[in-house]
Amino acid sequence: MSTPAPGSVMRGAVDLSSLRNRPAAPAAPAAPPADGAAPAGALPLVFDVTDATFGEVLELSRTVPVVIDLWAEWCGPCKQLSPVLEKVVTELAGRLVLAKVDVDANPQLAQGFRAQSIPMVLALVAGQPVPLFTGAVPEQQVRDVFAQLLQLAAQHGVTGTVPVEGAAADAPAEEPPLPPLHAEAFAAIEEGDYARAIAAYEKALAENPRDADARAGLGQVRLLDRVQGADLQAARAAAAAEPTGVDAQFVVADLDVVGGHVDDAFGRLLDLFAALPSDERAPVRERLLELFGIVGDDDARVIRARARLASLLF
């Protein structure tokens, strides 16, 4: 996920209810205190979290956004991604912290996060899960996603920082203000007014067609608008009854992306594309390209789907 405003598209894809109410256990030595307050020394920006200490990390996320890195010792891509996450978090100087979860040692957390594949990266903001991306992604994509995560956290009042050793106490980093039209779109999304958010992003693109953030935001909010009020079971039944019905397949694909089932969404639309006559394929191709932009061009799932689309075209 390089482009979605974190959580706005996939919020709710992770259910932490089984973990949230577990009685708190004593924190591991490396973990910050639950209220995010600084002890005599600086707090670690990167620490391990376990099934037993997760409740305290949830509380910490009400003060500062917590990035969760689900990894395992046997996972090669994890070993590529983890140093990148640690580097970017460290450079952000306390505006984010990184909690590392060994899925083999912490099966309850792995189950709670629905970790079907690793590495898997998500965040906690005010106790709520925010899926970010899966797989080893480039450093620049990590930076972009974390920047959007900080914007989302600010929208929810989570603007605390963790003191960093050697950092000037009187010079906290400040998030640059959003451009006016972007700020208007964010406010509209928080209010559930997707039509106003779409209009704001469209105006931003009219003023600057190269505004990548506005283009990404427009795709996300259009997706949210399309799935608003949709019933997944009814949508799946309609799609099963009409395998080549474009509109019916679009609804399920949109819901799958929102729910984090990106490969399922792409596979459904690519199968539909292959089944349709050539003169009826254009809307499916356009929807695929829009969803590619939402998930992110560097995402491995997008790269695979693009390759299959190209093979179907040529």
Buried (B, 14 or more C-beta within 10 A) or exposed (E): BBBBBBBBBBBEBBEBEEBEEBEEEEBEEBBBBBEBEBEEEBBBBBBBBBBBBBBBBBBBBBBBBBBBBBBBEEBEBBBEBBEBBBEBBBEBBBBBBBBBBBBEEBEBBBBBBBBEEBBBBBBBBBBBBBBBBBBBBEEEBBBBBBBBBBBBBBBBEBBBBBBBEEBEEEEBEEEEEBBEBBBBBBBBBEEEBBEBBBBBBBBBBEEEEEBEBBBBBBBBBBBBBBBEEEEBEEBBEBBEEEEEEBEBBBBBBBBBBBBBBBBBBBBBBBBBBEEBEEEEBEBBBEBBEBBBBBBBEBBBBBEBBBEBBEEEEE
